[in-house]
Amino acid sequence: MNILIVDHSKVFRSVLQKMVANLGHHSIAVGSGEEALDVLHKESVGLVCAALSLPGIDGIALCQHLRTLPQFVKTPFILLTSTEDQRQRHEAFEAGVTEIQERTDAKDLTDHLSRFFLQEPQEVRGRVLYIEDSQVASHIMIRLLTQMNLKVDHFRTADAALEAFEKQDYDLIVSDILLEGPISGVGLVNRVRNLASSKRRVPILALSGMDDPSRRIELFRLGVNDYTTKPPLEEEVRARVRNLIINKQLLDQVEKQSQQLYQLAMKDELTGLYNRNSLREFAPKYFSNATRYDYPVSLLVIDLDHFKNINDTRGHQFGDSVLAKTGAMLHQACREGDLAARVGGEEFVVLLNHCKAEDAHRRAEDICRSIASLKPEGIAVTASIGVTARAQGQAVKFEELFKIADRAMYEAKKQGRNRVTFVAPT
């Protein structure tokens, strides 16, 4: 499928292209509405993802034009915007926009893209936990489920089934409501839905010989996903089982892909560190907690010295190797709770949680020496590091502290590079 990406930011287009490629689709990225229209008149496109604010034709006008083309009348159109203007949002939906997505929310955007791209499986495969104490009924149901290419673990009692459920992953639970033993089918539903783990979301198909509306309502309130009476119609059971398993597996796939795409959007591909998006999202939370609970937090801004010369004389491949090794070293230097990010070509930021100024200065000195000792292919590489810290009792935001640490880094360069300079907030 061709995905048309329209955004004025080259960096943002690149991030979206990586998301699309990771899902196995091809993207066409352009920077203006006019370029997008040119593509639409020449290419087959299965989804349009466009910013509201564009040079020339904006995202709403682009969608209006799209809907005039017969081949794109039903093509999904995601509008990327940060506006909360209800009039403008109404205008967008009137123009034919399918969904409006917050432009700066990387995780939510990956969720949306995952849902658009997922394809329904051709056949059902999975494992079913089946609880039934009737030999005749279980024989019929096991035969039916096995014919659907499903693996079936059958138990006569709920307590034995729950023990298996703790050890094995299942795509569906099928259970009679009236069971032998101390735990009824209702008790089984209660226990599954009260679990703390993600297993509590496994779908449950309840079976009952009593077609009582009040009982059905009670079961749905307890958390069953579907219900059928006994003896069940085989085609009905096939449809219900298939729908429940497909929905569960699609949700699992969305969650997995969402996590993968979120990591892709928030991590720097070359170094494996967090990127500027991550820093912008996470850093304010660090400082908010530090202010609320009044504990110290420190910030390091690191810039590799004469990096342009390294690229010019040794080549960009060698420069990338230097950045990757620096990223790996910074990752190892961080404790749990710290955050290291690559925020520019050769610039890094390390946020040290629960770290006083003197400790931050010491750790910066260690990092400075570690970078100097890397010596990739025998070439000397050094860094200038600016350090600052929020002391206890100080009210300072991340943006303010970053500016101070950045200024301290430039002071380190002025003093001869390959050194650490500390500047305290005023």
C-alpha positions as CSV (number, residue, x, y, z in Angstrom):
1,M,0.0,0.0,0.0
2,N,1.2,3.5,-0.8
3,I,0.9,6.0,2.1
4,L,1.0,9.7,1.3
5,I,2.7,11.8,4.0
6,V,2.3,15.5,3.7
7,D,4.1,17.7,6.3
8,H,6.3,20.8,6.1
9,S,8.8,19.3,8.5
10,K,11.5,17.1,6.9
11,V,12.3,15.5,10.3
12,F,8.7,14.7,11.0
13,R,8.2,13.2,7.5
14,S,11.3,11.0,8.1
15,V,9.8,9.8,11.4
16,L,6.5,8.9,9.7
17,Q,8.3,7.2,6.8
18,K,10.1,4.9,9.3
19,M,6.8,4.1,11.0
20,V,5.3,3.1,7.7
21,A,8.3,1.1,6.5
22,N,8.3,-0.8,9.8
23,L,4.8,-1.9,9.1
24,G,5.8,-3.2,5.6
25,H,4.2,-0.4,3.5
26,H,5.6,2.1,1.1
27,S,5.4,5.9,1.7
28,I,5.5,8.9,-0.5
29,A,6.5,12.0,1.5
30,V,6.0,15.6,0.3
31,G,6.2,19.0,2.0
32,S,3.2,20.9,0.6
33,G,-0.4,20.5,-0.5
34,E,0.4,21.3,-4.1
35,E,3.0,18.5,-4.2
36,A,0.4,16.2,-2.6
37,L,-2.2,17.0,-5.3
38,D,0.4,16.2,-8.0
39,V,1.0,12.8,-6.4
40,L,-2.7,12.1,-6.1
41,H,-3.2,12.7,-9.8
42,K,-0.4,10.2,-10.7
43,E,-0.2,7.5,-8.0
44,S,-2.5,5.0,-6.3
45,V,-2.7,5.9,-2.5
46,G,-4.3,3.9,0.2
47,L,-4.0,6.4,3.1
48,V,-3.2,10.1,3.4
49,C,-1.6,11.5,6.5
50,A,-1.3,15.3,6.3
51,A,-0.6,18.2,8.6
52,L,-3.2,20.9,8.9
53,S,-0.7,23.7,8.5
54,L,1.0,23.4,5.1
55,P,2.6,25.9,2.6
56,G,-0.1,27.0,0.2
57,I,-3.0,24.6,0.3
58,D,-3.7,23.5,3.9
59,G,-4.7,20.0,5.1
60,I,-8.4,20.7,5.0
61,A,-8.4,22.1,1.5
62,L,-6.3,19.1,0.4
63,C,-8.9,16.7,1.8
64,Q,-11.7,18.6,0.1
65,H,-9.9,18.2,-3.2
66,L,-9.2,14.5,-2.5
67,R,-12.9,13.8,-2.1
68,T,-13.6,15.2,-5.5
69,L,-11.5,12.5,-7.1
70,P,-13.6,9.3,-7.6
71,Q,-10.8,6.9,-6.8
72,F,-10.2,8.6,-3.4
73,V,-13.7,9.2,-2.1
74,K,-13.3,6.5,0.6
75,T,-9.6,6.8,1.1
76,P,-8.8,7.3,4.8
77,F,-7.4,10.8,5.6
78,I,-5.6,11.5,8.9
79,L,-5.3,15.2,9.7
80,L,-2.3,16.0,11.9
81,T,-2.8,19.1,14.0
82,S,-2.3,20.6,17.5
83,T,-5.3,22.9,17.3
84,E,-8.2,22.7,19.7
85,D,-10.3,25.1,17.7
86,Q,-13.7,23.3,17.5
87,R,-14.8,25.3,14.5
88,Q,-11.8,24.3,12.6
89,R,-12.1,20.7,13.7
90,H,-15.8,20.7,12.5
91,E,-14.7,22.2,9.2
92,A,-12.2,19.3,8.8
93,F,-14.8,16.6,9.3
94,E,-17.1,18.4,7.0
95,A,-14.3,18.3,4.4
96,G,-14.1,14.5,4.7
97,V,-11.3,14.0,7.2
98,T,-11.4,10.5,8.7
99,E,-9.6,11.2,11.9
100,I,-7.9,14.1,13.6
101,Q,-4.6,13.2,15.3
102,E,-2.5,15.2,17.8
103,R,0.6,16.0,15.9
104,T,3.0,16.0,18.9
105,D,1.7,12.7,20.5
106,A,4.0,10.1,19.0
107,K,2.5,7.1,20.9
108,D,-1.1,7.9,19.9
109,L,0.0,8.4,16.3
110,T,1.7,5.0,16.2
111,D,-1.5,3.4,17.6
112,H,-3.6,5.1,14.8
113,L,-1.2,3.9,12.1
114,S,-1.2,0.4,13.5
115,R,-5.0,0.2,13.4
116,F,-5.1,1.4,9.8
117,F,-2.5,-1.0,8.5
118,L,-3.5,-4.2,10.3
119,Q,-5.0,-6.9,8.0
120,E,-7.5,-9.5,9.2
121,P,-5.9,-13.0,9.4
122,Q,-7.0,-15.5,6.8
123,E,-7.6,-18.2,9.3
124,V,-7.8,-18.6,13.1
125,R,-5.0,-20.1,15.0
126,G,-4.6,-20.1,18.7
127,R,-5.0,-21.9,22.0
128,V,-8.3,-22.3,23.9
129,L,-8.8,-23.1,27.6
130,Y,-12.0,-25.1,27.7
131,I,-13.8,-25.9,31.0
132,E,-16.7,-28.4,30.8
133,D,-17.7,-31.3,33.2
134,S,-20.1,-33.0,30.7
135,Q,-18.3,-35.7,28.7
136,V,-20.8,-35.5,25.8
137,A,-20.8,-31.7,25.6
138,S,-17.0,-31.6,25.8
139,H,-16.5,-34.2,23.1
140,I,-18.7,-32.1,20.7
141,M,-17.0,-28.8,21.5
142,I,-13.4,-30.2,21.4
143,R,-14.1,-31.7,18.0
144,L,-15.5,-28.4,16.7
145,L,-12.6,-26.3,18.1
146,T,-10.0,-28.8,16.7
147,Q,-11.6,-28.6,13.3
148,M,-10.9,-24.8,13.4
149,N,-7.2,-25.6,13.8
150,L,-7.2,-24.5,17.4
151,K,-5.3,-26.1,20.2
152,V,-7.6,-27.1,23.1
153,D,-6.7,-27.6,26.8
154,H,-9.8,-29.2,28.4
155,F,-10.5,-29.3,32.2
156,R,-13.5,-30.5,34.1
157,T,-13.0,-28.1,37.0
158,A,-12.4,-24.3,37.3
159,D,-9.6,-24.7,39.8
160,A,-7.6,-27.0,37.5
161,A,-8.2,-24.6,34.6
162,L,-7.0,-21.6,36.6
163,E,-3.8,-23.4,37.5
164,A,-3.1,-24.1,33.8
165,F,-4.1,-20.5,33.0
166,E,-1.3,-19.2,35.2
167,K,1.3,-21.2,33.3
168,Q,0.1,-21.0,29.7
169,D,-1.0,-18.2,27.4
170,Y,-4.4,-18.5,25.9
171,D,-6.3,-16.7,23.1
172,L,-9.8,-17.6,24.5
173,I,-11.5,-19.2,27.5
174,V,-14.7,-21.2,26.8
175,S,-16.5,-22.2,30.0
176,D,-19.7,-23.7,31.2
177,I,-21.3,-21.7,34.0
178,L,-22.3,-24.7,36.1
179,L,-19.2,-26.7,37.0
180,E,-18.1,-29.4,39.4
181,G,-15.9,-28.5,42.2
182,P,-15.6,-25.5,44.6
183,I,-15.3,-22.8,41.9
184,S,-18.2,-22.2,39.5
185,G,-18.0,-20.7,36.0
186,V,-19.0,-17.4,37.5
187,G,-16.2,-17.7,40.1
188,L,-13.7,-18.4,37.2
189,V,-14.8,-15.3,35.4
190,N,-14.3,-13.2,38.6
191,R,-10.9,-14.6,39.2
192,V,-9.6,-14.0,35.7
193,R,-11.0,-10.4,35.5
194,N,-9.4,-9.5,38.9
195,L,-5.9,-10.6,37.8
196,A,-3.3,-7.8,37.9
197,S,-1.6,-9.0,34.7
198,S,-2.6,-8.6,31.0
199,K,-4.1,-12.1,31.1
200,R,-7.2,-10.5,32.6
201,R,-8.1,-9.3,29.1
202,V,-8.3,-12.8,27.6
203,P,-11.8,-13.1,26.1
204,I,-14.3,-15.4,27.7
205,L,-17.2,-17.2,25.9
206,A,-19.7,-18.4,28.5
207,L,-21.9,-21.5,27.9
208,S,-25.1,-22.2,29.8
209,G,-28.1,-24.6,29.5
210,M,-30.3,-21.8,30.9
211,D,-31.4,-19.1,28.5
212,D,-32.2,-16.6,31.2
213,P,-31.9,-12.9,30.3
214,S,-31.1,-11.8,33.8
215,R,-28.3,-14.4,34.0
216,R,-26.9,-13.2,30.7
217,I,-26.9,-9.6,31.9
218,E,-25.1,-10.7,35.2
219,L,-22.5,-12.6,33.2
220,F,-21.8,-9.6,30.9
221,R,-21.5,-7.4,34.0
222,L,-18.9,-9.8,35.4
223,G,-16.8,-9.5,32.3
224,V,-17.7,-12.3,29.8
225,N,-17.3,-11.2,26.2
226,D,-19.9,-13.4,24.7
227,Y,-22.6,-15.9,25.6
228,T,-24.3,-18.9,24.0
229,T,-26.8,-21.5,25.2
230,K,-26.3,-25.2,25.3
231,P,-26.5,-27.2,23.1
232,P,-25.0,-24.6,20.9
233,L,-25.4,-24.4,17.1
234,E,-22.0,-25.3,15.6
235,E,-21.9,-22.5,13.0
236,E,-22.9,-20.0,15.7
237,V,-20.0,-21.2,18.0
238,R,-17.6,-21.1,15.1
239,A,-18.5,-17.5,14.3
240,R,-18.4,-16.4,18.0
241,V,-15.1,-18.2,18.7
242,R,-13.5,-16.8,15.5
243,N,-14.5,-13.2,16.2
244,L,-13.3,-13.3,19.8
245,I,-9.9,-14.8,18.9
246,I,-9.4,-12.5,15.9
247,N,-10.2,-9.4,18.0
248,K,-7.9,-10.6,20.8
249,Q,-5.0,-11.3,18.4
250,L,-5.5,-8.0,16.6
251,L,-5.4,-6.1,19.9
252,D,-2.2,-8.0,20.8
253,Q,-0.7,-7.1,17.5
254,V,-1.7,-3.4,17.8
255,E,-0.2,-3.3,21.3
256,K,3.0,-4.9,20.1
257,Q,3.4,-2.8,17.0
258,S,2.4,0.3,19.0
259,Q,5.3,-0.4,21.4
260,Q,7.7,-1.0,18.5
261,L,6.7,2.2,16.7
262,Y,6.7,4.2,19.9
263,Q,10.3,3.1,20.5
264,L,11.1,3.9,16.8
265,A,9.7,7.4,17.3
266,M,11.4,8.0,20.6
267,K,14.8,6.5,20.1
268,D,17.8,7.7,18.1
269,E,18.4,5.0,15.5
270,L,22.2,5.5,15.3
271,T,23.1,5.6,19.0
272,G,20.2,3.7,20.6
273,L,19.7,6.6,23.0
274,Y,16.5,8.6,23.4
275,N,16.0,11.4,20.9
276,R,14.8,15.0,21.2
277,N,11.1,13.9,21.1
278,S,11.7,11.8,24.2
279,L,13.6,14.5,26.0
280,R,10.7,17.0,25.3
281,E,8.2,14.4,26.6
282,F,10.0,13.0,29.6
283,A,12.2,15.8,31.0
284,P,9.3,18.0,32.2
285,K,8.0,15.1,34.2
286,Y,11.4,14.6,35.9
287,F,11.5,18.2,36.9
288,S,7.8,18.3,38.0
289,N,8.5,15.3,40.4
290,A,11.7,16.9,41.6
291,T,9.9,20.1,42.5
292,R,7.0,18.3,44.1
293,Y,9.1,16.0,46.3
294,D,12.0,18.5,46.5
295,Y,15.0,16.3,45.5
296,P,18.0,17.3,43.4
297,V,18.3,16.7,39.7
298,S,21.2,17.6,37.4
299,L,21.8,18.1,33.7
300,L,24.7,17.5,31.4
301,V,25.0,18.9,27.9
302,I,27.8,17.1,26.0
303,D,29.2,18.2,22.6
304,L,32.0,16.3,20.8
305,D,34.9,18.6,20.0
306,H,35.8,19.3,16.4
307,F,33.3,16.8,15.1
308,K,32.9,18.5,11.8
309,N,36.6,18.0,11.2
310,I,36.2,14.3,11.9
311,N,33.5,14.0,9.4
312,D,35.4,16.0,6.8
313,T,38.7,14.2,7.2
314,R,37.6,10.6,8.0
315,G,34.1,10.5,6.4
316,H,30.6,10.3,7.7
317,Q,30.7,6.5,8.2
318,F,33.6,7.0,10.7
319,G,31.7,9.9,12.3
320,D,28.6,7.6,12.7
321,S,30.9,5.0,14.4
322,V,32.1,7.7,16.8
323,L,28.5,8.7,17.7
324,A,27.4,5.1,18.1
325,K,30.3,4.3,20.5
326,T,29.7,7.5,22.4
327,G,26.0,6.6,22.7
328,A,26.9,3.1,24.0
329,M,29.2,4.6,26.6
330,L,26.6,7.1,27.8
331,H,24.0,4.3,28.1
332,Q,26.4,2.3,30.3
333,A,27.2,5.4,32.4
334,C,23.5,6.0,33.3
335,R,21.9,4.6,36.4
336,E,18.3,3.3,36.5
337,G,16.2,6.5,36.4
338,D,18.7,8.6,34.5
339,L,18.0,9.6,30.9
340,A,20.5,10.0,28.0
341,A,19.5,11.5,24.7
342,R,21.1,12.5,21.5
343,V,19.6,15.9,20.7
344,G,21.6,17.1,17.7
345,G,24.4,15.9,15.3
346,E,27.1,15.5,18.0
347,E,25.2,16.9,21.0
348,F,24.0,14.8,23.9
349,V,22.0,15.5,27.0
350,V,22.2,13.4,30.2
351,L,19.6,14.0,32.9
352,L,20.7,12.7,36.3
353,N,17.8,12.0,38.6
354,H,18.4,12.4,42.4
355,C,21.9,13.7,41.8
356,K,23.5,16.7,43.5
357,A,25.7,19.2,41.8
358,E,29.0,17.8,43.2
359,D,28.0,14.3,42.2
360,A,27.0,15.4,38.7
361,H,30.3,17.2,38.3
362,R,32.2,14.1,39.2
363,R,30.1,11.9,36.9
364,A,30.7,14.4,34.1
365,E,34.4,14.2,34.6
366,D,34.2,10.4,34.4
367,I,32.2,10.7,31.1
368,C,34.7,13.2,29.7
369,R,37.6,10.8,30.4
370,S,35.6,7.8,29.0
371,I,35.0,9.7,25.7
372,A,38.7,10.6,25.5
373,S,39.7,7.0,26.1
374,L,37.4,5.6,23.3
375,K,40.0,6.5,20.5
376,P,38.2,4.8,17.6
377,E,40.7,3.5,15.1
378,G,43.4,5.3,17.2
379,I,41.8,8.8,16.5
380,A,41.5,11.1,19.5
381,V,38.0,12.2,20.2
382,T,37.1,14.5,23.1
383,A,34.1,16.3,24.5
384,S,33.1,19.6,26.2
385,I,30.6,19.1,28.9
386,G,28.4,21.7,30.6
387,V,26.9,20.8,34.0
388,T,24.2,22.4,36.1
389,A,21.8,21.2,38.8
390,R,18.5,22.0,40.4
391,A,19.3,22.2,44.1
392,Q,16.7,21.3,46.7
393,G,14.3,24.2,47.3
394,Q,14.9,25.7,43.9
395,A,12.0,26.2,41.5
396,V,13.5,25.8,38.0
397,K,12.1,24.3,34.8
398,F,13.9,21.9,32.4
399,E,14.1,24.5,29.7
400,E,15.8,27.0,32.0
401,L,18.3,24.4,33.2
402,F,19.0,23.3,29.7
403,K,19.9,26.8,28.6
404,I,22.3,27.1,31.6
405,A,24.0,23.7,30.9
406,D,24.3,24.6,27.2
407,R,26.0,27.9,28.2
408,A,28.3,26.0,30.5
409,M,29.2,23.7,27.6
410,Y,30.2,26.6,25.4
411,E,32.3,28.0,28.3
412,A,34.1,24.6,28.4
413,K,34.9,25.0,24.7
414,K,36.1,28.6,25.2
415,Q,38.4,27.3,28.0
416,G,40.1,24.8,25.6
417,R,37.7,21.9,25.2
418,N,38.0,18.4,26.6
419,R,36.8,19.6,30.0
420,V,33.8,20.0,32.3
421,T,32.4,23.4,33.3
422,F,29.7,23.9,36.0
423,V,27.3,26.8,36.1
424,A,24.8,27.0,38.9
425,P,21.2,28.4,38.4
426,T,20.8,31.9,39.7
